[in-house]
Amino acid sequence: GQNIDQPTEMTATEGAIVQINCTYQTSGFNGLFWYQQHAGEAPTFLSYNVLDGLEEKGRFSSFLSRSKGYSYLLLKELQMKDSASYLCAGLDSNYQLIWGAGTKLIIKP
Amino acid sequence: NAGVTQTPKFRVLKTGQSMTLLCAQDMNHEYMYWYRQDPGMGLRLIHYSVGEGTTAKGEVPDGYNVSRLKKQNFLLGLESAAPSQTSVYFCASGAGLAANEQFFGPGTRLTVL
């Protein structure tokens, strides 16, 4: 079956760095997405990885290892506004997104 | 540009009632999707469309129907609502299949009593 696993909740301190991990099992693989979702709002796109390695975009970076079925989202210089859920989603061979349940990130001052 | 809009934002139904959720996008996207989001679970695809006049089943299509008569609109219908359909429904649109991000509407919070 297809499955996306990520931690349910994480806590970090303002100004620090946090890494949110995601492991995936999909039928075929056409890339890995990360979305951010603030409480009560819609998900918004953060990153897309299809090749191994690290993609950096400002304070956010995303890493992919296809051989390990593993990705992480790295958030640097955490701000209170980064408190949100972070959704990992794999694109399968039918180009459909398989979504994880999301990681709720709590930022403490 | 409004992006993706959904109506209504909230709705309470009684078991057996019917309703239609409307999604509209102004980005000229070919692909449109309906998802439901339940606590502790990932987004689940209900139905999707790859262009005007086309629809296809997703992961959890039972109890729902859809129509895409115009490129910019994607309607989700519940013919006979059940408490199990209590959820937050998100519509999304995208330009293509692969690397293209999906743009989400603000969601419809539906409660079925």
Chai-1 contact restraints between the chains, C-beta under 6 A:
chainA,res_idxA,chainB,res_idxB,connection_type,confidence,min_distance_angstrom,max_distance_angstrom,comment,restraint_id
A,N30,B,A98,contact,1.0,0.0,6.0,A-B,restraint_1
A,A42,B,F104,contact,1.0,0.0,6.0,A-B,restraint_2
A,A42,B,P106,contact,1.0,0.0,6.0,A-B,restraint_3
A,A42,B,G107,contact,1.0,0.0,6.0,A-B,restraint_4
A,P43,B,F104,contact,1.0,0.0,6.0,A-B,restraint_5
A,F45,B,E101,contact,1.0,0.0,6.0,A-B,restraint_6
A,Y48,B,A99,contact,1.0,0.0,6.0,A-B,restraint_7
A,Y95,B,L97,contact,1.0,0.0,6.0,A-B,restraint_8
A,W99,B,G42,contact,1.0,0.0,6.0,A-B,restraint_9
A,W99,B,L43,contact,1.0,0.0,6.0,A-B,restraint_10
A,G100,B,G42,contact,1.0,0.0,6.0,A-B,restraint_11
A,A101,B,G40,contact,1.0,0.0,6.0,A-B,restraint_12
A,A101,B,M41,contact,1.0,0.0,6.0,A-B,restraint_13
A,A101,B,G42,contact,1.0,0.0,6.0,A-B,restraint_14
